[in-house]
Amino acid sequence: MKEETKKNLNESIIKIRVELQNSKIKKSGKNSYAGFDYYELADFLPKLNELMEKEGINDIFKIENEEATLTLIKGGESQVYKMPFVLFETPINTRIDNKTGEVRQVKSMQDIQYLGALNTYYKRYLYLNAFGITDGEVIDSMDNENLNVKAQSKTTYGKITPKQLEMLQKAYTGDNLKKLLEINNLEKLEDMSMKKASEIIGKIIEKQRGEEK
């Protein structure tokens, strides 16, 4: 019986892609706002580690010099996958005290937590690229974005609060108000969701702060 010919790195990657595809991994990530599912890193990495171990492939992920890289290594061969790394600022949430109506902007998480989230995000996309794992629903949701505006504006976050309504009525009048309603596919401000109102008010506050500097 002849010994099986040893596969090179590229052949092993192709084999892993097929086996990963046949493994029927499930998507656990859910974007309720845009209405699509996606692969979390944890959905495919355990199976991927198993297949890479079987094929004798090691992987090295690192971020340096404003670039995220994933290097696949087998014997003396290697393949490198890259993407620019941008250290975004920690997202800010706009919060409104329903009792006092006070609007505050606070960080959605600690800076170190957001750095960890970015690390996972870049790592996920590099693996998706290297092993041909597709997230087609993301594109599908973008194509249907305009069709879903009305549905998105009336989410389970509840209707706009009286304080939010007051702030938006002061900020938007005449043609500006008409344009705001058209963009959000609304007949009147009272139909806007609390979540959407918070996003708009947050932008108003940011603009005001910028003008004060």
C-alpha positions in Angstrom: 0.0 0.0 0.0 1.5 3.3 -1.0 1.9 6.0 1.6 -0.5 9.0 1.0 1.2 11.9 -0.7 1.8 14.7 1.8 -0.3 17.7 1.0 1.2 21.2 0.8 -0.2 24.1 2.7 -2.5 25.3 -0.1 -4.0 21.8 -0.6 -4.6 21.5 3.2 -6.4 24.9 3.3 -8.6 23.7 0.4 -9.4 20.5 2.2 -10.2 22.3 5.4 -12.6 24.7 3.5 -14.5 21.7 2.1 -14.7 19.9 5.5 -15.7 23.0 7.3 -18.4 23.6 4.7 -19.7 20.1 5.1 -19.7 20.3 8.9 -22.8 22.6 8.8 -21.7 25.0 11.4 -24.5 27.2 12.7 -24.6 31.0 13.0 -25.3 32.2 16.6 -24.7 36.0 16.0 -27.9 38.0 15.5 -28.2 41.6 14.4 -31.8 42.3 15.4 -31.6 45.9 14.1 -30.6 45.0 10.5 -32.3 41.5 10.7 -29.6 39.0 9.8 -27.6 36.2 11.4 -23.8 36.0 11.2 -20.9 33.7 12.4 -19.4 34.5 15.8 -15.8 33.5 16.1 -16.8 30.8 18.6 -19.2 29.2 16.0 -16.4 28.0 13.7 -13.1 28.3 15.6 -13.4 25.0 17.6 -14.1 23.0 14.5 -11.4 24.9 12.6 -8.8 24.2 15.2 -9.7 20.5 15.0 -9.2 20.5 11.2 -6.0 22.6 11.3 -4.5 20.1 13.9 -5.5 17.2 11.6 -3.7 18.9 8.6 -0.7 20.1 10.7 -1.4 23.8 10.3 -0.5 26.4 12.9 -1.9 29.9 12.9 -0.6 33.2 14.3 -2.8 36.2 14.7 -1.3 39.6 15.6 -1.9 43.3 15.3 1.0 45.7 14.8 2.0 48.7 12.7 -1.7 49.5 12.1 -2.3 46.1 10.4 -4.0 42.9 11.5 -2.5 39.7 10.1 -3.3 36.0 10.2 -0.4 33.7 9.2 -1.1 30.1 8.4 2.0 27.8 8.7 2.7 24.3 7.6 6.3 23.0 7.7 8.3 25.6 5.8 5.3 27.1 4.0 3.2 30.1 5.1 0.4 32.2 3.9 -0.4 35.6 5.3 -3.8 37.4 5.3 -3.9 41.1 6.1 -6.3 44.0 6.7 -5.7 47.5 7.9 -6.3 47.9 11.7 -8.1 51.1 12.9 -8.4 51.7 16.6 -11.8 53.3 16.8 -12.9 55.2 19.8 -15.1 53.3 22.3 -18.8 53.8 21.2 -20.9 56.3 23.1 -24.5 55.6 24.2 -27.0 58.3 24.7 -29.1 57.7 27.8 -32.2 59.6 28.9 -33.5 59.6 32.5 -37.2 59.1 32.0 -38.0 60.8 35.3 -35.8 64.0 34.9 -35.4 64.0 31.1 -31.7 64.5 31.6 -29.7 63.3 28.5 -26.2 61.9 29.1 -23.6 60.3 26.9 -21.6 57.4 28.5 -19.2 54.9 27.1 -20.9 51.6 26.1 -18.0 49.7 27.8 -14.6 50.1 29.2 -11.8 51.0 26.7 -10.0 47.7 27.4 -13.2 45.7 26.7 -13.7 47.5 23.4 -10.1 46.8 22.4 -10.7 43.1 23.1 -13.9 43.3 21.0 -12.0 44.9 18.1 -9.3 42.1 18.4 -12.0 39.5 18.1 -13.7 41.3 15.2 -10.5 41.5 13.1 -9.6 38.0 13.9 -13.0 36.8 12.8 -12.8 38.5 9.5 -9.3 37.2 8.7 -10.4 33.6 9.4 -13.5 34.1 7.2 -11.3 35.3 4.4 -8.6 32.6 4.8 -11.0 29.7 4.9 -13.8 31.0 2.6 -16.5 31.2 5.3 -19.3 33.3 3.8 -21.6 35.7 5.7 -23.9 36.4 2.7 -26.8 37.6 4.8 -24.9 40.7 5.6 -25.0 41.8 1.9 -28.6 40.7 1.6 -29.6 42.9 4.5 -27.9 45.9 3.0 -29.8 45.4 -0.3 -33.1 45.5 1.6 -32.2 48.3 4.0 -34.5 50.9 2.4 -37.4 48.4 2.5 -37.0 47.9 6.2 -36.7 51.4 7.5 -40.3 51.6 8.7 -40.1 48.3 10.5 -36.8 49.2 12.1 -38.2 52.6 13.3 -40.9 50.8 15.3 -38.8 48.4 17.4 -39.5 46.9 20.8 -37.5 49.8 22.3 -40.8 51.6 22.7 -42.2 55.0 21.5 -40.4 58.3 21.8 -40.5 59.8 25.3 -42.1 63.2 26.0 -38.7 64.7 26.7 -37.2 63.3 23.5 -40.1 64.7 21.6 -39.6 68.1 23.1 -35.9 68.1 22.2 -36.5 67.1 18.6 -39.3 69.6 18.1 -36.9 72.3 19.2 -34.1 71.0 16.9 -36.3 70.3 13.8 -38.8 72.6 12.3 -40.1 73.4 8.8 -38.3 71.7 5.9 -35.8 70.1 8.3 -38.6 68.4 10.2 -40.2 67.2 6.9 -36.9 65.8 5.8 -36.4 64.0 9.1 -39.8 62.3 8.9 -39.2 61.3 5.2 -35.8 59.7 6.0 -37.3 57.7 8.8 -40.6 56.9 6.9 -42.7 58.5 9.6 -45.9 60.6 9.4 -45.2 62.4 12.7 -42.5 62.6 15.3 -44.7 60.8 17.9 -44.3 57.6 15.9 -40.5 57.5 16.2 -39.0 54.8 18.4 -37.1 55.7 21.6 -34.0 54.1 20.3 -34.0 56.1 17.1 -34.7 59.3 18.9 -31.8 58.7 21.3 -29.4 58.2 18.3 -30.6 61.5 16.7 -30.4 63.4 20.0 -26.9 62.0 20.6 -25.8 63.5 17.2 -27.3 66.8 18.1 -25.4 66.9 21.4 -22.1 66.0 19.7 -22.6 68.8 17.2 -23.3 71.3 20.0 -20.2 70.3 21.8 -18.2 70.6 18.7 -19.5 74.2 18.2 -18.7 75.1 21.7 -15.0 74.1 21.4 
